[in-house]
Amino acid sequence: MRFPAPDDPAPSARRMLGMAIYGSGLGLTGVAVGLYAVVAVFGGAPGWYLPVLALLTLMSVAPAAAAFLAVHQRRLPWMLMLAAAPPMMTAVLVALQY
């Protein structure tokens, strides 16, 4: 993992667009979970609710951000983007419980 060097070739537009769309989907899902959590907290959600959602969100953001740092590698960015989905889906399920 590293920031791209000046002499690295630019990634293809198709790869960047795919990663941006996938990352945007994860981000919008995270925003929806956050808004739902705010409503749930005002409705009396338990004390563990927000820390668990925050942890799951961070577990999703970290591999998604790392994917953009690994954009010059062939498969690693896609594996990292796929690794970001399960914690976000778990956050959605936890959010919908309250």
C-alpha positions as CSV (number, residue, x, y, z in Angstrom):
1,M,0.0,0.0,0.0
2,R,1.4,3.4,-1.0
3,F,0.3,6.6,-2.5
4,P,0.9,6.5,-6.3
5,A,4.3,7.7,-7.3
6,P,4.6,10.4,-10.0
7,D,6.0,7.9,-12.5
8,D,3.2,5.4,-12.0
9,P,0.8,5.1,-14.9
10,A,-2.7,6.5,-14.4
11,P,-5.3,3.9,-13.6
12,S,-7.9,3.4,-16.3
13,A,-11.0,5.5,-16.2
14,R,-13.2,2.4,-16.2
15,R,-11.4,1.1,-13.0
16,M,-11.7,4.5,-11.3
17,L,-15.4,4.9,-12.3
18,G,-16.2,1.4,-11.0
19,M,-14.4,2.0,-7.7
20,A,-16.0,5.4,-7.3
21,I,-19.5,4.1,-7.9
22,Y,-19.0,1.2,-5.5
23,G,-17.5,3.6,-2.9
24,S,-20.4,6.0,-3.4
25,G,-22.8,3.2,-2.8
26,L,-21.1,2.3,0.5
27,G,-21.0,5.9,1.5
28,L,-24.7,6.6,0.8
29,T,-25.6,3.4,2.7
30,G,-23.5,4.7,5.6
31,V,-25.3,8.1,5.5
32,A,-28.6,6.3,5.6
33,V,-27.5,4.2,8.5
34,G,-26.4,7.3,10.3
35,L,-29.6,9.1,9.8
36,Y,-31.6,6.1,10.9
37,A,-29.4,5.8,14.0
38,V,-30.1,9.5,14.9
39,V,-33.8,8.8,14.8
40,A,-33.3,5.6,16.8
41,V,-31.2,7.3,19.5
42,F,-33.9,9.9,20.0
43,G,-36.4,7.1,20.2
44,G,-34.5,5.4,23.1
45,A,-32.0,3.0,21.5
46,P,-29.8,1.1,24.0
47,G,-26.4,2.5,25.0
48,W,-24.4,-0.1,22.9
49,Y,-26.2,0.9,19.7
50,L,-24.1,3.9,18.6
51,P,-20.7,2.5,19.4
52,V,-21.5,-0.7,17.5
53,L,-22.6,1.3,14.5
54,A,-19.6,3.5,14.7
55,L,-17.2,0.5,14.8
56,L,-19.0,-1.3,11.9
57,T,-18.8,1.9,9.9
58,L,-15.1,2.3,10.5
59,M,-14.6,-1.4,9.6
60,S,-16.2,-0.5,6.3
61,V,-14.5,2.8,5.6
62,A,-10.9,1.5,6.2
63,P,-10.8,-1.1,3.5
64,A,-12.6,1.2,1.1
65,A,-10.0,3.9,1.6
66,A,-7.2,1.4,1.3
67,A,-8.6,0.3,-2.0
68,F,-8.0,3.7,-3.5
69,L,-4.4,3.6,-2.2
70,A,-4.0,0.2,-3.9
71,V,-5.6,1.3,-7.2
72,H,-2.5,0.5,-9.3
73,Q,-2.6,-3.2,-8.3
74,R,-4.7,-5.6,-10.3
75,R,-7.0,-7.4,-7.8
76,L,-6.3,-5.9,-4.4
77,P,-8.6,-2.9,-4.8
78,W,-11.5,-5.0,-5.7
79,M,-10.9,-7.4,-2.8
80,L,-10.7,-4.5,-0.4
81,M,-13.9,-3.0,-1.8
82,L,-15.6,-6.4,-1.3
83,A,-14.2,-6.6,2.2
84,A,-15.9,-3.2,3.0
85,A,-19.4,-4.5,2.2
86,P,-20.0,-7.1,5.0
87,P,-19.4,-4.6,7.9
88,M,-21.7,-2.1,6.2
89,M,-24.4,-4.7,5.6
90,T,-24.1,-5.7,9.3
91,A,-24.5,-2.0,10.2
92,V,-27.7,-1.9,8.2
93,L,-29.0,-4.9,10.0
94,V,-28.1,-3.6,13.4
95,A,-29.6,-0.2,12.6
96,L,-32.9,-1.8,11.5
97,Q,-33.2,-3.7,14.8
98,Y,-34.1,-0.4,16.6
